[in-house]
Amino acid sequence: MSWNALTHPPDALAILALALAIEAVCGYPDRLYRALGHPVTWIGTLIARLEAGLNRGAFAARRRAGVLALVLLLTTVATITLAVSVLAGFAGEIVGILILACLAASLPAQRSLFVHVARVAAALRHEGVVGGRRAVAMIVGRDPDSLDEAAVCRAAIESLAENFSDGVVAPAFWIGAGGLTGGALYKAINTADSMIGHRTPRHEAFGWASARLDDLVNLPASRLTALLLIAAAALDRDASAAGAWRALRRDARRHRSPNAGWPEAAMAGALGLRLAGPRVYGATRVEDAWMGDGRAEAGPADIDRALRLYRRACGLMFAGIVAAVGIAFGL
């Protein structure tokens, strides 16, 4: 059945291209969010219920329960999205692709990521460091009161780089690989990691499977994101593709995350900055390695430069996907 992205891969690419275009123009409308919520909130509700019902007992029992919770979560998401894909197919191939693209547009977050990071620069300019801290607290988990202006700017740029990978390129990759179902399964894994994949007494065992699977499914996107940022830097007079490449090769594997170091190092090298490094989360100080060897004194103008690089990288990704759609359909 040619409308099914799992049996006809070109359909998945078409769904992806349309979904990215829709999301870039419309984002996820506030009115829709207020009326229905968002797929991530639905997934989060299911994860919270599974965690409340299963996360008990000794360490080994909690780890097994976490594996079971992940299986139940992914089975539920796959069943629902496959059923939706089947129903969409009865509308015909073109209409079915349009329906699935509209649904898949809720999975990447290229527009909202840009808006949230831009707000940090605007807040710093109009309200000073207090406003910047308040704005950056919406996108990072570290203690905002510990951040001076340069640290606020670095945090915003780091979040932009990492979330470009996790929130844009990764869902795009998995939508392209498996249509709505592929993208939704990725989002479920990523949401589970963000909710329970922490090394805390309650979640270290229960969230183990979610954290490890999230590392695995984000691996291809983190590398692709770094390459997109390098390519974007080559097209930007105010960025350095060579610097991005050097930082990537030298620093990416030094990050405590197996994936976050790739986009962060590429962004740092492209902009001539130092990112990551020691940070404070709650009462815990994390001694992470620095990405890049440039200046640590970042300012709002550097956030602007990072956003410009991000937009170029998004454009390059979209152009590549459209070209792939043309090739796949013989256009």
Secondary structure, DSSP 8 states (H G I E B T S, - for coil): -TT-TTT-HHHHHHHHHHHHHHHHHH-S-HHHHHHH--HHHHHHHHHHHHHHHH--SSHHHHHHHHHHHHHHHHHHHHHHHHHHHHHHHTT-HHHHHHHHHHHHTTS--HHHHHHHHHHHHHHHHHHHHHHHHHHHTTT--S-GGG--HHHHHHHHHHHHHHHHIIIIIHHHHHHHHHHHHHHHHHHHHHHHHHHH-S-STTTTTTTHHHHHHHHHHHHHHHHHHHHHHHHHHHT-TTS-HHHHHHHHHHHGGGSSSTTTHHHHHHHHHHHTB-EE-SEEETTEEE---EESSSBS---HHHHHHHHHHHHHHHHHHHHHHHHHHHHHTT-
